[in-house]
Amino acid sequence: MPGDAQPSLIEYPTDFPLKIVGTTQPGYAQAILAIVKKHAPDFDDATMAMKTSKKGKYLSVTCVIRATSREQLDALYQELCDHPMVVMVL
C-alpha cells in the first residue's frame, strides 16, 4: 500500500491511558473531562485520577479510555494539545 500511513502498532479496541498535564486552575479537570467524553463517550468519569505537582502549580489528569481507532486517538490528542489550559499530553 504505497503512500499509506504506517500501520498502527495498537490493536483496537484497547484500554489506552492518557495523562494530561496543565496548570492548576478552576475548571481544568472539567474541561479535560468534556474533551475526553466527546471522543470516548463511554469513558467513566469515576475512573479519572488527578494529582497535583509538589508545589501545586500543575495538575495531571489520568484517563484510561477504550480506544476504538487510531483516528479517534489522533483527534483526541489534537483537541487536548490545542486546548489553552493543557501543557502536555502523554
Helices and strands as residue ranges (DSSP letters): E 14-23, H 28-39, G 45-47, E 49-52, E 58-67, H 70-82, E 86-89
